[in-house]
């Protein structure tokens, strides 16, 4: 820095050493702006004694216009006064300075700048100077502002967590989805505070996957669950997490993305119902009923608990359809299904096996108790009244308990035989299987 040539100044108080060195030539052609000033911080100082070509291009001033002026000519309404005050304090203390603010070009156009200032001493002039290297960051700042606006406006919640577990970014969507206090500043708060007022099950469901990402550095593609809200309700959310490695270190932070999964869950539920439920009665369909039976048989074998089955159909349903039409028949099926479901436990399963045939799967129930359930349902159905149609209907039912190691088809056939025995005995009755 001691060998910079400035032929425009003759004043020894502001002149740089007269040495047209290679260093001077290089600095004059740097892409970064370089400015050298005197060290008098009180007005009218400090005074500019050197500006390279890059500085002149950025500001719109010629070198002749800059020499002898104070860098204050670059300041304006948007210049951050706190940054300028810190600059002055650092230089008064003989320290270097780094900062960012807004400067103004000669035409009044503002631009963002990042710069540092260091003191140096010239042996040739026996004077101290400040050398400032500046870089315009307008595009970078604008890009960051755009990114910030995107982060602020996206529907997904975004939470950035550093390697020490502290929140560095939390956008409005995350605050809304997680029902976080709008009054609290969540930045620099440990991420586990997000769960401080939640149930233990919620912390286990969401905190542990995030913890694994931070500790292992392995991403989490998707984790779903229900998030409790302060109003007593819940929201279906999905989180994913991507690790952030800090400067070749082994410690990991992560970025957590939170999505409202309510619509997706509703759509998936509709798809699931379409695949597994009967559209008319809302009972499980035969395909899914077979899956339930297979699973419940496995549990009964494993745990040694009883499992019973009620197999029933509507008596004389075909003549009803033929006489009153399928519209009436459909209303009867729907009303019957509603009647049955109201009498079942949450652990029971109601299946439309086909046409007017239905199964009721009763886990943990012995045959005698299942028979009582079937008889109660038979009586209830017989008491139903239909304004348009046959007036009333009856059902016949077979009941049977699963036998250890029995084949599924054999069991169903046993109960089916009991059903047909009930029909053969006059209908509107319940028979138990052998």
BAKOL-580249 format. One line per 10 residues: for each residue x, y, z of N, C-alpha, C. Coordinates in steps of 0.2 Angstrom, whole numbers, plus 2048, in hexadecimal, padded with zeros to 3 digits. Layout:
# BAKOL-580249
X,Y,Z,X,Y,Z,X,Y,Z ~ ...
***
This chain:
# BAKOL-580249
804,7FA,800,800,800,800,804,806,800 ~ 80B,805,802,80F,80B,802,811,80E,7FB ~ 810,80A,7F6,813,80C,7F0,80D,80D,7EB ~ 809,812,7EC,804,814,7E7,805,81B,7E5 ~ 804,81B,7DE,806,821,7DB,7FF,825,7D9 ~ 7FF,82C,7DB,7FA,830,7DA,7FC,836,7D7 ~ 7FC,837,7D0,7FF,83D,7CD,7FB,843,7CE ~ 7F5,842,7D0,7F0,848,7D0,7F1,84D,7D6 ~ 7F5,84B,7DB,7F6,84F,7E1,7FD,851,7E2 ~ 7FD,858,7E3,804,85B,7E5,804,85C,7EC
7FF,85D,7EF,7FF,85F,7F6,802,859,7FA ~ 808,85B,7FE,80B,856,802,807,853,807 ~ 802,857,80A,7FE,854,80F,7F9,84F,80D ~ 7F7,84E,807,7F3,849,804,7F6,845,7FF ~ 7FC,846,7FD,7FF,842,7F8,801,83B,7FA ~ 801,836,7F6,804,830,7F7,80B,82F,7F5 ~ 80E,82A,7F7,815,82A,7F5,816,829,7ED ~ 81B,82D,7EA,81B,82D,7E3,81F,827,7E1 ~ 81C,821,7E0,81F,81B,7DE,81B,817,7D9 ~ 81C,818,7D3,818,814,7CE,81A,80D,7CE
818,809,7D3,81A,802,7D4,815,7FE,7D0 ~ 817,7F7,7D0,813,7F2,7CE,80C,7F2,7D2 ~ 80D,7F2,7D9,808,7F2,7DD,802,7F7,7DC ~ 805,7FE,7DA,800,803,7D8,7FC,801,7D2 ~ 800,7FE,7CD,7FD,7FC,7C7,7F7,7F7,7C8 ~ 7F9,7F2,7CC,7F4,7ED,7CE,7EE,7EF,7D1 ~ 7EF,7F3,7D6,7E9,7F6,7DA,7E5,7FA,7D6 ~ 7E8,7FE,7D1,7E4,802,7CD,7DF,7FE,7C9 ~ 7E1,7F8,7C8,7DD,7F4,7C3,7D9,7EE,7C6 ~ 7D8,7EF,7CD,7D4,7EA,7D1,7CD,7EB,7CF
7C9,7E5,7CF,7C2,7E5,7CE,7BF,7E9,7D4 ~ 7C1,7E7,7DA,7BF,7EA,7E1,7C1,7F2,7E1 ~ 7BD,7F6,7E4,7BE,7FD,7E4,7C3,7FE,7EA ~ 7C8,802,7E9,7CD,804,7EE,7CD,80B,7EF ~ 7CD,80D,7F6,7CD,814,7F7,7D2,815,7FD ~ 7D6,81A,7FD,7DA,81C,802,7D9,823,804 ~ 7D9,824,80B,7D7,82A,80E,7DC,82C,813 ~ 7DC,833,815,7E0,835,81B,7DC,832,821 ~ 7E0,833,827,7DD,830,82D,7D9,835,832 ~ 7D8,83B,82F,7D5,840,833,7CD,83F,833
7CA,83C,838,7C3,83A,838,7BE,840,839 ~ 7C1,846,83B,7BD,84C,83C,7BC,850,836 ~ 7B6,852,834,7B5,856,82E,7BA,85C,82D ~ 7BC,85D,827,7BA,85A,821,7BD,853,820 ~ 7C1,851,824,7C4,84A,823,7C0,845,824 ~ 7C2,83E,823,7C8,83D,81F,7C7,83F,818 ~ 7CD,840,815,7CD,842,80E,7D0,83D,809 ~ 7CD,83C,803,7CF,837,7FF,7D5,839,7FB ~ 7DA,834,7FB,7E1,836,7F8,7E2,831,7F2 ~ 7DD,82C,7F2,7DE,827,7EC,7D8,823,7EB
7D6,822,7E5,7D0,81E,7E3,7D2,81A,7DC ~ 7D1,814,7DC,7D3,810,7D6,7CE,811,7D1 ~ 7CF,80E,7CB,7CA,80F,7C6,7C4,80B,7C7 ~ 7C4,806,7CB,7BE,802,7CD,7B9,806,7D1 ~ 7BC,80A,7D6,7B8,80E,7DA,7B5,814,7D6 ~ 7B9,817,7D1,7B6,81C,7CD,7B0,819,7C9 ~ 7B1,813,7C6,7AB,811,7C2,7A5,80F,7C6 ~ 7A6,80D,7CC,7A0,80B,7D1,79D,811,7D3 ~ 7A0,816,7D4,79D,81C,7D7,79B,822,7D2 ~ 79E,821,7CC,79D,826,7C7,7A1,82D,7C8
7A5,82D,7CD,7A9,833,7CE,7B0,832,7CA ~ 7B3,837,7C8,7BA,836,7C5,7BE,837,7CB ~ 7C5,835,7C9,7CA,835,7CF,7CB,83C,7D1 ~ 7CB,841,7CC,7CC,848,7CE,7C6,84B,7D2 ~ 7C0,848,7D1,7BA,84A,7D5,7BB,848,7DC ~ 7BE,842,7DD,7BE,83F,7E4,7C4,841,7E8 ~ 7CA,842,7E5,7D0,844,7E9,7CE,84B,7ED ~ 7D0,84A,7F3,7CF,850,7F8,7C8,850,7FB ~ 7C3,84C,7F9,7BD,84C,7FB,7BC,846,801 ~ 7B7,847,805,7B6,842,80B,7B2,83C,808
7B3,836,80A,7AE,831,808,7A7,832,80A ~ 7A6,837,80E,79F,839,810,79B,83B,80A ~ 79E,83D,804,79A,83E,7FE,796,838,7FB ~ 798,832,7FE,795,82C,7FB,78F,82A,800 ~ 78E,82E,805,788,82C,80A,782,830,808 ~ 77C,82D,80A,776,830,809,771,82D,80E ~ 76A,82E,80C,765,82D,811,765,825,813 ~ 766,821,80F,766,81A,811,76C,817,814 ~ 771,81B,814,778,819,817,776,817,81F ~ 779,812,821,778,80F,828,77C,813,82D
779,818,831,77D,81C,835,781,818,83A ~ 77D,812,83D,781,80E,842,787,80B,83F ~ 787,809,839,78D,806,836,792,80B,835 ~ 791,812,833,796,817,833,798,819,83A ~ 794,819,83F,797,81A,846,79B,815,848 ~ 79A,80F,846,79E,809,848,7A5,80A,844 ~ 7A5,80C,83E,7AB,80D,83A,7AF,812,83E ~ 7AC,817,840,7B0,81D,843,7B3,81A,849 ~ 7B0,817,84D,7B2,814,854,7B8,80F,853 ~ 7B7,80B,84E,7BD,806,84C,7C3,80A,84A
7C2,80F,846,7C8,812,843,7CB,816,849 ~ 7C7,819,84D,7CA,81D,853,7CE,819,857 ~ 7CC,812,858,7D0,80E,85C,7D5,80A,859 ~ 7D7,80C,852,7DC,809,84F,7DB,802,84C ~ 7D4,800,84C,7D2,7FA,84A,7D0,7FA,842 ~ 7D0,7F4,83F,7CD,7F3,839,7C5,7F3,839 ~ 7C2,7F4,833,7BB,7F5,833,7B9,7F1,82D ~ 7B3,7ED,82E,7AF,7EA,829,7A8,7EB,82A ~ 7A5,7ED,824,79D,7EE,825,79A,7EF,81E ~ 793,7F0,81E,78F,7F0,818,78A,7F6,819
789,7FA,814,784,7FF,814,782,801,80D ~ 77F,806,80D,77D,809,806,780,80F,805 ~ 784,810,7FF,787,816,7FD,783,818,7F7 ~ 785,81E,7F4,782,821,7EF,787,823,7E9 ~ 785,822,7E3,789,824,7DE,788,82B,7DC ~ 78D,82E,7D8,78C,835,7D6,785,837,7D4 ~ 782,833,7D0,77B,834,7CD,776,833,7D2 ~ 778,832,7D9,773,831,7DE,770,82A,7DF ~ 772,825,7DA,76F,81F,7DB,773,81B,7E1 ~ 76E,818,7E5,771,814,7EB,774,80D,7E9
779,80B,7EC,77B,804,7EB,77E,801,7F2 ~ 77E,7FB,7F2,780,7F7,7F8,788,7F6,7F8 ~ 78B,7F7,7FD,792,7F6,7FD,794,7F2,804 ~ 799,7EE,803,79D,7EB,808,7A4,7ED,808 ~ 7A7,7EF,80E,7AD,7F2,80D,7B1,7F1,814 ~ 7B8,7F1,813,7BC,7F1,819,7C1,7F6,819 ~ 7C3,7F8,81F,7C8,7FE,81F,7CE,7FC,824 ~ 7D4,7FD,822,7DA,7FC,826,7DE,802,826 ~ 7E1,803,82C,7E6,808,82C,7ED,806,82A ~ 7F1,80A,826,7F8,808,825,7FC,80E,825
803,80D,825,807,812,826,80C,813,820 ~ 80D,819,81E,812,819,818,819,81C,81B ~ 81E,818,819,825,81A,81B,827,820,817 ~ 825,820,811,827,825,80C,824,82C,80E ~ 81E,82C,811,81B,833,812,81B,834,81A ~ 81D,82F,81D,81C,82F,825,815,831,827 ~ 810,82E,824,809,82F,825,805,829,826 ~ 800,829,82A,7FB,824,82A,7F5,825,825 ~ 7F2,820,822,7ED,820,81E,7E8,81B,820 ~ 7E2,81B,81D,7DD,816,81D,7DC,813,816
7DD,80D,815,7DB,80A,80F,7D5,806,80F ~ 7D0,807,80A,7CA,804,80A,7C9,800,804 ~ 7C7,7F9,805,7C5,7F5,7FF,7BE,7F4,7FF ~ 7BB,7F6,7F9,7B3,7F5,7F9,7B1,7F1,7F4 ~ 7AB,7EE,7F5,7A8,7EA,7F0,7A0,7EB,7F0 ~ 79E,7ED,7EA,797,7EE,7E9,793,7E7,7EA ~ 78E,7E7,7EE,78A,7E1,7F0,783,7E2,7EE ~ 781,7E7,7EA,77A,7E8,7E8,777,7E2,7E5 ~ 77A,7DF,7E1,776,7D9,7DE,776,7D3,7E3 ~ 77B,7D2,7E7,77B,7CD,7EC,775,7CF,7F2
775,7D5,7F3,770,7D8,7F8,769,7D7,7F5 ~ 768,7D9,7EF,761,7D8,7EC,75F,7D1,7EB ~ 764,7CC,7EA,763,7C5,7E9,761,7C3,7F0 ~ 765,7C5,7F5,763,7C3,7FC,75C,7C5,7FE ~ 75A,7CC,7FC,754,7CE,7FE,74E,7CA,7FA ~ 750,7C8,7F4,74B,7C4,7F0,74A,7BE,7F4 ~ 750,7BB,7F6,74F,7B4,7F9,74C,7B5,800 ~ 74D,7BB,803,749,7BC,80A,742,7BC,809 ~ 740,7C0,803,739,7C1,802,736,7BA,800 ~ 73A,7B6,7FC,737,7AF,7FB,736,7AB,801
73B,7AB,806,73B,7A7,80C,735,7AA,810 ~ 734,7B1,810,72E,7B3,814,727,7B2,811 ~ 727,7B1,80A,720,7B0,807,71E,7A9,806 ~ 723,7A4,806,721,79D,804,71D,79A,809 ~ 719,795,807,714,792,80B,717,78D,810 ~ 71D,78B,80E,720,786,812,724,789,818 ~ 724,786,81E,728,789,823,72F,787,822 ~ 734,78C,824,73B,78B,823,73E,78D,82A ~ 742,788,82C,746,789,833,74D,787,831 ~ 752,78C,832,759,78B,832,75C,78A,839
75F,784,83A,762,783,841,769,782,840 ~ 76D,786,844,774,785,843,777,77F,847 ~ 77E,77E,847,781,778,849,780,778,851 ~ 77F,77D,854,77E,77D,85B,777,77C,85D ~ 772,77C,858,76B,77B,85A,767,781,85B ~ 76A,787,859,766,78D,859,763,78F,853 ~ 75D,792,853,759,794,84D,75C,79A,84A ~ 75E,79A,844,761,7A0,841,75C,7A3,83C ~ 756,79F,83A,751,7A1,835,74B,79E,837 ~ 745,7A1,837,73F,79E,838,73A,7A3,835
737,7A1,82F,733,7A5,82B,72C,7A5,82E ~ 728,7AA,82B,721,7AA,82E,71D,7A4,82D ~ 71E,7A0,827,71A,79A,826,71B,795,82C ~ 722,795,82E,723,790,833,720,792,83A ~ 720,799,83B,71D,79B,841,715,79A,841 ~ 712,79A,83B,70B,799,83A,709,792,83B ~ 70D,78D,837,70C,786,837,70D,783,83E ~ 712,785,842,713,782,848,710,786,84E ~ 70C,78B,84C,708,78F,851,70C,792,856 ~ 712,795,854,717,798,859,715,79F,85B
717,7A1,861,715,7A8,863,718,7AD,85E ~ 713,7B2,85C,716,7B7,858,719,7BC,85B ~ 719,7BC,862,71C,7C2,866,723,7C0,868 ~ 725,7B9,867,72C,7B7,869,731,7B7,863 ~ 737,7BA,865,73C,7BA,860,73F,7B3,860 ~ 73E,7AF,85B,741,7A8,85B,748,7A7,858 ~ 74B,7AC,856,752,7AC,853,756,7AB,859 ~ 75B,7A7,859,760,7A6,85E,75E,7A2,864 ~ 757,79F,863,754,79B,868,756,793,866 ~ 757,78F,86B,759,788,869,752,785,866
754,781,861,74E,77E,85D,749,77A,861 ~ 74C,777,867,747,773,86B,742,777,86E ~ 743,77E,86F,73E,782,872,737,782,86E ~ 738,780,867,732,77F,863,72D,77A,866 ~ 730,776,86A,72B,770,86D,72A,771,874 ~ 72C,777,877,72C,778,87E,725,777,881 ~ 720,77A,87D,719,77A,880,715,774,87D ~ 718,76F,879,714,76A,876,714,764,87A ~ 710,75F,878,710,759,87C,716,755,87A ~ 718,750,87F,71E,74C,87E,71E,748,878
718,745,876,717,741,870,719,746,86A ~ 717,74C,86A,719,750,864,720,751,864 ~ 724,752,86A,72B,753,869,72E,74D,867 ~ 72C,747,869,72F,741,867,72E,740,85F ~ 728,742,85D,726,741,856,72A,746,851 ~ 72C,74C,853,72F,750,84F,736,752,851 ~ 738,752,857,73E,754,85A,744,74F,858 ~ 742,749,859,747,744,858,749,743,851 ~ 745,744,84C,747,744,845,74C,749,844 ~ 74A,74F,846,74F,755,845,755,754,849
755,752,84F,75B,750,852,760,74B,84E ~ 75D,746,84B,761,742,848,764,745,842 ~ 761,74A,83E,764,74D,839,76A,751,83B ~ 769,755,841,76E,759,843,774,755,845 ~ 773,74F,848,779,74B,84B,77C,747,845 ~ 778,745,841,77B,740,83C,77D,743,835 ~ 77A,749,834,77B,74C,82D,778,749,828 ~ 773,744,829,76F,741,824,768,744,823 ~ 766,745,81D,760,749,81C,75A,745,81E ~ 755,748,820,74E,745,821,749,747,81B
747,743,817,743,744,811,73C,746,813 ~ 739,743,818,732,744,81A,730,741,821 ~ 72D,745,825,72A,742,82B,724,746,82C ~ 71F,742,82D,718,745,82E,715,744,835 ~ 711,748,837,70E,747,83D,708,74D,83F ~ 705,74D,844,700,752,846,703,756,84B ~ 703,75D,84A,706,762,84E,700,765,852 ~ 700,765,859,6FB,768,85D,6FB,770,85D ~ 6F6,773,85D,6F5,77A,85C,6F2,77D,863 ~ 6F3,783,864,6F1,786,86B,6EA,786,86C
6E6,786,866,6DF,786,867,6DC,77F,868 ~ 6E0,77A,869,6DE,773,86B,6DE,76F,865 ~ 6DE,772,85F,6DE,76E,859,6E5,76B,857 ~ 6E5,768,851,6EB,765,84E,6EC,767,847 ~ 6F2,766,844,6F3,767,83D,6F7,762,83B ~ 6F6,75F,835,6FA,75A,832,700,75E,82F ~ 706,75C,831,70C,75F,82E,711,75A,82C ~ 715,75C,827,71B,758,825,721,75C,825 ~ 726,759,828,72D,75C,828,732,758,824 ~ 737,75C,821,73D,759,81E,742,75D,821
748,75A,821,74E,75E,824,754,75C,820 ~ 758,762,81E,75E,761,81A,764,763,81F ~ 769,75F,820,76F,761,824,773,767,821 ~ 776,76B,825,77B,770,823,781,76F,827 ~ 787,76E,823,78D,76D,826,791,774,826 ~ 794,775,82B,797,77C,82C,79E,77B,82B ~ 7A1,77E,825,7A8,77F,824,7AC,779,825 ~ 7AB,774,822,7AF,76E,822,7AF,76B,829 ~ 7AA,76D,82D,7AA,76A,834,7A6,764,834 ~ 7A6,761,83A,7A2,75B,83B,79B,75C,83E
79A,762,840,794,764,843,78F,766,83E ~ 788,765,83F,783,766,83A,77E,76A,83D ~ 77C,76F,839,775,772,83B,770,76F,835 ~ 76A,772,835,766,76F,830,761,775,82E ~ 75E,774,828,758,778,826,752,773,826 ~ 74D,775,82A,747,771,82B,741,775,826 ~ 73E,771,822,738,773,81E,732,770,821 ~ 72D,775,823,727,772,826,721,774,821 ~ 71D,76F,81F,718,76F,81A,711,76E,81E ~ 70C,771,81C,705,770,81E,703,76A,81A
702,764,81D,700,75E,81A,6F9,75C,81A ~ 6F5,761,81C,6ED,760,81D,6EA,75E,817 ~ 6EB,762,812,6E8,761,80B,6EA,75A,808 ~ 6F1,759,809,6F4,753,806,6F1,74D,80A ~ 6F1,74D,811,6EE,748,815,6E7,747,813 ~ 6E3,74C,812,6DC,74B,810,6DB,748,809 ~ 6E0,749,804,6E0,746,7FE,6E2,73F,7FF ~ 6E7,73E,803,6E9,737,804,6E4,732,807 ~ 6E0,736,80C,6DA,732,80F,6D5,730,80A ~ 6D4,735,805,6CE,734,800,6D1,72E,7FC
6D7,72E,7FA,6DA,729,7F6,6D9,722,7FA ~ 6DB,722,800,6DB,71C,804,6D4,719,805 ~ 6CF,71E,806,6C8,71C,806,6C6,719,800 ~ 6C8,71C,7FA,6C6,71A,7F4,6C8,713,7F3 ~ 6CE,711,7F5,6D1,70B,7F4,6CF,705,7F9 ~ 6CC,707,7FF,6CB,703,804,6C4,703,807 ~ 6C0,708,805,6B9,708,808,6B4,707,802 ~ 6AE,705,804,6A9,704,7FF,6A6,70B,7FF ~ 6A5,70E,7F9,6A3,715,7F8,69B,716,7FA ~ 697,711,7FA,690,712,7FC,68F,712,803
692,70D,807,691,70C,80E,696,70E,812 ~ 69C,710,810,6A2,712,813,6A5,70D,818 ~ 6A2,706,817,6A5,701,81A,6AC,6FF,816 ~ 6B0,6FB,81A,6B6,6F9,816,6B4,6F4,810 ~ 6B8,6F5,80B,6B6,6F0,805,6B9,6E9,806 ~ 6B8,6E5,802,6BA,6DE,803,6C1,6DD,803 ~ 6C5,6E0,7FE,6CC,6E0,7FE,6CF,6E2,804 ~ 6CD,6E7,807,6D0,6E9,80D,6CE,6E5,813 ~ 6C8,6E3,813,6C5,6DE,818,6C9,6D8,819 ~ 6CC,6D5,813,6D0,6CF,813,6D7,6D1,816
6D9,6D7,815,6E0,6D9,818,6DF,6DA,820 ~ 6D9,6DC,822,6D8,6DD,829,6D7,6D6,82C ~ 6D4,6D1,829,6D3,6CB,82C,6DA,6C7,82C ~ 6DE,6C8,827,6E4,6C5,828,6E9,6C8,82D ~ 6E8,6CE,82E,6EC,6D2,834,6E9,6D0,83A ~ 6E3,6D0,83B,6E0,6CE,842,6E1,6C7,844 ~ 6E1,6C2,83F,6E3,6BB,840,6EA,6BB,843 ~ 6EE,6BE,840,6F5,6BE,842,6F6,6C1,849 ~ 6F2,6C6,84B,6F2,6C9,852,6EF,6C4,856 ~ 6EA,6C1,854,6E6,6BC,859,6EB,6B6,85A
6EF,6B3,855,6F3,6AE,856,6F9,6B0,85B ~ 6FC,6B6,859,701,6B8,85D,700,6BA,864 ~ 6FA,6BD,866,6F9,6BF,86C,6F4,6BA,870 ~ 6F1,6B5,86D,6ED,6B0,870,6E6,6B3,872 ~ 6E3,6B8,86E,6DD,6BB,870,6D8,6B9,86B ~ 6D1,6B9,86D,6CC,6B7,869,6CB,6BC,863 ~ 6C8,6B9,85E,6C6,6BD,858,6C0,6BA,855 ~ 6BB,6BE,854,6B4,6BB,851,6B2,6BF,84B ~ 6AD,6BC,848,6AB,6BF,841,6A3,6BE,841 ~ 6A0,6C4,83F,699,6C3,83D,698,6C4,836
694,6C0,833,693,6C0,82B,68C,6C0,82A ~ 689,6C6,828,682,6C6,827,680,6C9,820 ~ 67A,6C8,81E,678,6CB,818,670,6CD,819 ~ 66E,6D1,814,667,6D4,815,662,6CE,811 ~ 65D,6CC,815,658,6C7,813,654,6CA,80D ~ 653,6C6,808,64F,6C8,802,651,6CF,7FF ~ 658,6D0,7FE,65A,6D7,7FC,658,6D7,7F4 ~ 659,6D2,7F1,659,6D2,7E9,651,6D4,7E7 ~ 64C,6D1,7EB,645,6D3,7E9,644,6DA,7EB ~ 647,6DD,7F0,646,6E4,7F2,649,6E8,7EC
64F,6E7,7EA,652,6EA,7E4,64E,6EA,7DE ~ 64B,6E4,7DD,647,6E3,7D7,641,6E7,7D7 ~ 63E,6E8,7DD,637,6EB,7DE,638,6F2,7DE ~ 63D,6F5,7E2,63D,6FC,7E4,643,700,7E0 ~ 647,6FC,7DD,64C,6FF,7D9,653,6FF,7DD ~ 658,700,7DA,65F,700,7DD,660,707,7E1 ~ 65C,70C,7E0,65D,712,7E4,65B,711,7EB ~ 655,70D,7EC,652,70B,7F2,657,706,7F5 ~ 65A,702,7F1,65E,6FD,7F4,665,700,7F7 ~ 667,705,7F3,66D,708,7F6,66C,70C,7FC
666,70F,7FD,664,713,803,664,70E,809 ~ 661,708,808,661,703,80D,668,701,80F ~ 66C,6FF,80A,673,6FD,80C,676,703,810 ~ 675,709,80E,679,70E,812,676,70F,819 ~ 66F,70F,819,66C,70F,820,66E,709,825 ~ 66F,703,822,671,6FE,826,678,6FF,828 ~ 67C,701,824,683,702,826,684,707,82B ~ 680,70D,82B,680,712,830,67E,70F,837 ~ 679,70B,836,676,707,83C,67B,703,840 ~ 67F,6FF,83C,684,6FA,83E,68A,6FE,841
68C,703,83E,692,706,840,691,709,847 ~ 68B,70C,848,68A,70F,84E,68A,70B,854 ~ 689,704,853,689,6FF,859,690,6FC,85A ~ 695,6FD,855,69B,6FA,856,6A0,6FE,85A ~ 6A5,6FA,85D,6AB,6FD,860,6B0,700,85B ~ 6B4,704,85E,6BA,707,859,6BE,702,857 ~ 6BF,6FC,85B,6C4,6F7,859,6C1,6F2,854 ~ 6BA,6F3,852,6B7,6EE,84E,6B7,6F0,847 ~ 6B6,6EC,842,6B7,6EE,83B,6B0,6EB,837 ~ 6AE,6F0,833,6A8,6EF,82F,6A9,6EE,828
6A8,6E9,825,6AA,6E8,81E,6A4,6E6,819 ~ 6A4,6E9,814,69F,6E7,80F,6A2,6E2,80A ~ 6A0,6DC,80B,6A3,6D6,808,6A1,6D5,801 ~ 69B,6D8,7FF,698,6D7,7F8,691,6D8,7F8 ~ 68E,6DC,7F4,687,6DD,7F3,684,6DF,7FA ~ 67F,6DA,7FC,67C,6DC,803,67F,6D8,808 ~ 685,6D5,807,689,6D1,80C,68E,6D5,810 ~ 68E,6D4,817,693,6D8,81B,696,6D4,820 ~ 69C,6D6,822,6A0,6D3,827,6A1,6D8,82D ~ 6A1,6D5,833,6A3,6D9,839,6A9,6D5,83C
6AF,6D8,83C,6B5,6D5,83F,6B5,6D8,847 ~ 6B6,6D3,84B,6B5,6D5,853,6BC,6D3,856 ~ 6C1,6D7,856,6C7,6D4,85A,6C6,6D4,861 ~ 6C9,6CF,865,6C9,6CE,86C,6C2,6CC,86E ~ 6BE,6C9,86A,6B7,6C7,86B,6B6,6C0,86A ~ 6B3,6BD,870,6B1,6B6,86F,6AB,6B5,86B ~ 6A9,6AE,869,6A4,6AD,865,69D,6AF,868 ~ 69D,6AD,86F,696,6AF,872,695,6B6,872 ~ 69A,6BA,874,699,6C2,874,697,6C4,86D ~ 69B,6C1,868,699,6C3,861,692,6C2,85F
690,6BC,862,689,6BA,860,684,6BF,863 ~ 685,6C2,869,681,6C7,86C,681,6CD,868 ~ 687,6CF,865,688,6D5,861,683,6D4,85B ~ 684,6CE,858,680,6CD,852,679,6CD,853 ~ 676,6CA,859,66F,6CA,85A,66D,6D1,85B ~ 671,6D5,85F,66F,6DC,860,66E,6E0,85A ~ 673,6DF,855,672,6E2,84F,66C,6E0,84A ~ 66B,6D9,84B,665,6D7,847,65F,6DA,849 ~ 65E,6DB,850,658,6DE,853,658,6E5,851 ~ 65D,6E8,851,65D,6F0,84F,65C,6F1,848
65E,6ED,844,65D,6ED,83C,656,6EC,83B ~ 653,6E7,83E,64C,6E5,83D,647,6EA,83F ~ 64A,6EF,844,645,6F4,846,646,6FA,842 ~ 64A,6FA,83D,64B,700,838,645,701,834 ~ 643,707,833,63D,709,82F,63F,70D,829 ~ 63D,70B,823,63F,70E,81D,638,711,81A ~ 638,718,819,632,71B,816,631,719,80F ~ 636,719,80B,635,717,804,638,710,803 ~ 634,70B,802,637,704,801,633,6FF,804 ~ 636,6FA,807,633,6F4,80A,630,6F5,811
632,6FB,814,62F,6FC,81A,635,6FA,81F ~ 637,6F4,81F,63C,6F2,823,640,6EC,820 ~ 646,6EA,823,64A,6E5,821,64C,6E1,826 ~ 64E,6DB,825,651,6D6,82A,658,6D4,827 ~ 65C,6D1,82C,662,6CE,82A,663,6C7,82D ~ 667,6C3,82A,669,6BC,82D,671,6BD,82E ~ 673,6BA,833,67A,6BA,835,67D,6B4,837 ~ 683,6B3,835,687,6AD,838,68D,6B0,83C ~ 68E,6AC,842,694,6AF,846,699,6A9,848 ~ 69F,6AB,848,6A4,6A6,849,6AB,6A8,84C
6AE,6A5,850,6B4,6A7,853,6BA,6A3,84F ~ 6BF,6A7,84E,6C5,6A4,84B,6C8,69F,84F ~ 6CA,699,84C,6CD,694,84F,6D5,694,84E ~ 6D9,693,853,6E0,693,852,6E2,68F,84C ~ 6E7,693,848,6EA,690,842,6E5,68E,83C ~ 6DF,691,83D,6DA,690,838,6DB,694,832 ~ 6DA,691,82C,6DB,695,826,6D5,69A,825 ~ 6D7,6A0,822,6D2,6A6,822,6CC,6A3,81E ~ 6CD,6A0,818,6C7,69E,814,6C3,699,818 ~ 6C6,695,81B,6C2,690,81F,6BE,693,825
6C1,698,828,6BD,69B,82D,6B7,69F,82A ~ 6B8,6A3,825,6B3,6A6,822,6AD,6A2,81F ~ 6AF,69C,81C,6AA,697,81A,6A6,694,820 ~ 6A9,693,826,6A6,691,82B,6A0,696,82D ~ 6A2,69C,82E,69D,6A1,830,698,6A2,82A ~ 69A,6A2,824,695,6A2,81E,690,69C,81F ~ 692,697,821,68D,691,821,688,692,827 ~ 68B,696,82C,686,698,832,681,69D,82F ~ 683,6A1,82B,67F,6A6,828,679,6A3,824 ~ 67B,69E,820,676,69A,81C,672,696,820
674,694,825,670,690,82A,66B,694,82D ~ 66D,69B,82E,668,69F,831,662,6A1,82C ~ 664,6A1,826,65F,6A2,820,65B,69C,820 ~ 65E,696,820,65A,690,81F,655,68F,825 ~ 657,692,82B,652,692,830,64D,697,830 ~ 64C,69B,82B,647,6A0,82B,649,6A7,82A ~ 64F,6A8,82A,652,6AF,829,651,6B3,830 ~ 653,6B9,830,653,6BE,835,655,6BB,83C ~ 65A,6B8,83C,65D,6B4,842,665,6B4,841 ~ 668,6B2,847,66F,6B1,847,671,6AA,849
675,6A7,845,678,6A0,847,67F,6A0,848 ~ 682,69C,84D,689,69C,84E,68C,696,84A ~ 692,697,848,696,692,844,698,68C,849 ~ 699,686,846,69C,680,849,6A3,681,84B
***
